């Protein structure tokens, strides 16, 4: 996922730099700062997330908003009409997500769970924890790993949509964050990595109107 996103960003920067360079020498006269160009910062991450994330709900919403804002800036669609469509679209996508996960979800254990309209708490005191996948929608999740037995490298996938997750980690582990977010994010609360730590937790977070708090 990270390599794919980095590749897209790298290619985009090369293309923009090349165009600006050619414009500077008057070889081309391409205006890359078109009306609504800033919406690409919403569209591109959402498009990447759609092809790489387990939970595509947030990416679909972000992609819709980005494209709609771009069309609005171009004068093709009225901006006011967006707010009339936003809530119905969110509800439709959320309904499809609930139906899909309820029908095809393989697991609802403490290592792989879908949490919708509820709050859950998982505590792994003195238990072996090998990583997990957590999708939280309109709810909350507390994942307590402070006294868990972790491997040298533990991968945790968390996806939030209008939801919040509290993740408690031991002090003697390093934290590596891979996050793609839209109106949300990961707060590590000034947590610092240390060379003396022998274990690493890799958090892959996708947050839409929500976030993950590291404690």
N, C-alpha and C positions, 0 to 999 in steps of 0.2 A: 504493500500500500504506500509506504513512505517513498520507495524508489519511484513508483509511478507518479506520485504527486511532484516529487523533486524534478523528474524528467519533464513534466508539463511546464512547471515554473521555469526551469532552465531554458527550454526551447522558446518560451514566451519572451523571456528577457533577451535572448539572442536576437529574436525577430525584431523586437522593439529597438534594441541597440543598433541593429543593422539599418533599420529604416531611418532612425535619427541621424546616423552617420551619412547615409546617402543624401538625406535632405540638407545636411550641413554643407555638402559639396555641390548642392543644386543638381544632383543627378536625378533625384526624384523629388516629387512635391506631394508626399502623402501625409495627410493630416490624421494622426492616430488619436488625437484628442477630440473625437467626435462627441456629439451630444449624448450624454449618458455613459461615457467610457468607463466611469467609476463603477458601474454595475458589474463589470467583468470580475471585480474582486468578490462578488457574491456568486456569479454564475460559474466561474471556473472551479472554485473549491467545491461547490455543490455538485458539479458534473463529475469531478474526480471522486467525490464521496459516493455518488450513485453507483459507480463501477467497482469501487473497492471496499465499501463498508458492508458489514453483515446486515445492519438495519438501514434501509434506504428511505425511511419515512422522512427524516429530517432533511436529507439531500433533495428529495422531491419538493418539499415545501420551499427550501432555499432556492432551488432552481426556478420554481414558478415565480417567486417574488422577484428574483433577479431579472428574468426575462420580461416580466410585466413592467418593472421599473424602466428597463431599457426601451421597451416599446412606448411607454409613456413619455420618456424624454425625447423620443423621436417624433412625438405627436401623433402616433398611430392609434393609441388607446388613451382614454381619459384616466388620469391618475385617481380621481375620486371613485371611479368604478372599482378600483382595486379593493377598497375596504368592504365593498358589498360582496365580493367574491372570496375574500380571504378566509373568513370564518366558515362558510360552507365547504371550502376546499379542505381546510384543516380537519373538519369533522368527517368528511368523506374519506380522506386518507387515513385518519385515525381508525375509522370503522373498518376499513379494509385491512389495516394492520392487525387489529384485534381478531377479526375473523380468520385471517391467515395464520396467525400464531397459535390461536386456540385449536385450529384444525391440524396443523402440521408441526407444531413444536415437538421436538424429540425429547426434551427434558425440562423439568422444572425443579431441579435439585439446587442445593446451595452453591454448586459450581457452574450451573447454567440455568438461568431463570429469566422469565418475562414477567415484569411487574407492571400492571396497569390499574390505575385508580386505587392504589393501596400502598401501604408502607410495610417494608419487610426489614428484618435484621438478622444477619448471619454472624455467628461468633465461632471462630476456629481455635479457641484456646487449647493448646497442647495437642493439636491435630495436624496431620500432614496436609498441606495445601499446595496443589500443583497448578493453580491458575483457574480462570473461569471466564464466562461470557454473561453479561448482565445487560438486559434491555429494560429501561425504566421509562414509563410514559404516564404523565399526570399522576405522579406519586413520589415516593421516596424510598431510598435504600441505604442501610447502614451495613458496611462490611468491615468487621473487626478482625484484623490479622496481627494484632500487637503481640500475641503469645503463640502464634502459629509456627509450625515447623516448615520453613520455606526452603525451596531448592536454591541452587546457586543463581538460577535465572527463572523468574516467574512472570508469566505474561497474563495480564488482566485486560479484557476488552469490556468497555463500558459505553453504552449508548443511552443518551437521555433526550427526552422530548417533553418540554414543560415539566421537568422533574429535577430532583437534586439527589446526589449521592455523597455520603460521608464515608471516606476510606481511611481506616486507622492502620498505620504501618508501624513495625518495630523501628527503634532508633538506629539499629545497626545494619540497615539496608540502604543501598543507594537507589535513587528513583530516576527512571528515564521515562519522559513523557512524549508521546506522539499524539498530537491533538489536532482535530479538524472541527472547528466550531462555527456556529452562526448564532449571534446574540447569546453567547454562553462561553464557557471555558473551564479550565482547570486551575484551581488555586492551591499552590503547594505550601502556602504560609511560611515562606522563607526557609523552607527545609533545605539543608545543605548536604551534598554528597561528600563522603570522606574516603580517602585512599585506603584506610584501614578496614573498611567494610568489604566483606567477601561475597555478599549476596546482592542481587539486583532485581528490583521489581520494574517491569516494563509495562507502563499504563498506556493503552491505546484507547483514547477517548474521542467520541463523536457527540458533541453537545449542541442541541438546538433549543434555544430559550430555556436553558438549564445549565447545570454544571456539576463538577466533581470537586469536593473539598478534601484535601489531604490533611490528615491530623495525626 
